Amino acid sequence: MTTDLTGTKALITGGARGLGLRTAQVLTDRGASVVIADIDEAAGSAAIAQLTEAGGTASFVHVDVTDDASWTQATTGALTSLGGLDAVVNNAGIEISDLFVDLDANDMRKILDVNVLGTALGIKHAFRAMRQDDGSGTGGVIVNIASVAATIAFPGIAAYSASKSAVERLTKVAAAESGRLGYGVRVNTVCPGLVPNAMGAQLAGDMERLGLFTTADEAVGAVVGLTPSGRLATEDDIANGIAFLVSSDAGFVNGATLSIDGAMGM
Ligand SMILES: NC(=O)c1ccc[n+]([C@@H]2O[C@H](COP(=O)([O-])OP(=O)(O)OC[C@H]3O[C@@H](n4cnc5c(N)ncnc54)[C@H](O)[C@@H]3O)[C@@H](O)[C@H]2O)c1
């Protein structure tokens, strides 16, 4: 049996494709209304067409998660089209692999900008929209998407791993602040294992490019070998975990990290 999310109003960043889109599909299948917030308007429109064709309630707002003013516009748009906000999933993220000896300062800044600042601004604007202490909202939930990379040491992904460790710590400070100030907003992290979608394939290809593995398939095999459950993650594995954290079944889950990685990151 799946959790009923009827009446839940959710904003998902990076929801135009990949894990974000699958999360939007799972939430709308369970009765939630969603706003997809993404920098890619063409993919966002296609995603909305797919969701509404399947009977879901979904709309798109443009956001660049690294830009404070863009967040203000996106949350204002989401509040107008949804008539309130109960959940924000900070899922937008990027990955650029490099060995330390070739570390590119601009690439690292880009990763930190999107993955760390983007998530921090997402928490800021989610709090402003949902906090119950000043009547702005009625409380809610934030789910921040980190990665198994926050909990392991895999070669070639230093900047990405650092950014995802930061996401986990942002989450815990946000949960503490929300509790202390009576916002009524739970804040949790999901750490997905490697998913064989576009980003997962890019990462595996990078391992070959950097000379860490002979082929991308060998890199994937190494990940599976390090995973006690013996397989890669699926988009459904991750989206179902996010749906649980959004739901009232997780009403006392706060400041937590939900690893959905087949125990790779123990
Ligand atoms: N795919 C995996 O194997 C994997 C594993 C662990 C964690 N993750 C994390 O899950 C999240 C989603 O990954 P995915 O596989 O769906 O990746 P993806 O590249 O398919 O999708 C990322 C989405 O984020 C959007 N985006 C990028 N920069 C943005 C910005 N500045 N503002 C707004 N939107 C922006 C993109 O347009 C895209 O729609 C990411 O945070 C990623 O780090 C992915």
The ligand as an ORCA input file, in Angstrom:
! r2SCAN-3c Opt
* xyz 0 1
  N      21.776     10.127    -10.828
  C      22.435      9.650     -9.784
  O      23.087      8.583     -9.857
  C      22.429     10.386     -8.487
  C      22.939      9.745     -7.344
  C      22.943     10.415     -6.136
  C      22.436     11.692     -6.057
  N      21.941     12.315     -7.165
  C      21.420     13.665     -7.017
  O      20.041     13.667     -7.360
  C      19.679     14.928     -7.914
  C      19.005     14.735     -9.264
  O      19.912     14.044    -10.109
  P      19.507     13.518    -11.558
  O      20.199     12.225    -11.755
  O      18.054     13.595    -11.765
  O      20.267     14.625    -12.450
  P      19.822     15.335    -13.831
  O      21.061     15.989    -14.348
  O      19.122     14.346    -14.706
  O      18.760     16.434    -13.377
  C      19.143     17.587    -12.683
  C      18.097     18.649    -12.901
  O      18.523     19.841    -12.199
  C      18.334     20.959    -13.056
  N      19.282     22.036    -12.686
  C      20.622     22.040    -12.804
  N      21.137     23.225    -12.408
  C      20.065     23.988    -12.000
  C      19.940     25.309    -11.486
  N      21.008     26.109    -11.313
  N      18.702     25.761    -11.168
  C      17.611     24.971    -11.358
  N      17.672     23.721    -11.862
  C      18.890     23.235    -12.178
  C      18.599     20.418    -14.465
  O      18.046     21.270    -15.464
  C      17.915     19.045    -14.371
  O      16.551     19.118    -14.710
  C      20.964     15.754     -7.971
  O      21.065     16.590     -6.831
  C      22.044     14.691     -7.933
  O      23.274     15.186     -7.443
  C      21.913     11.680     -8.378
*
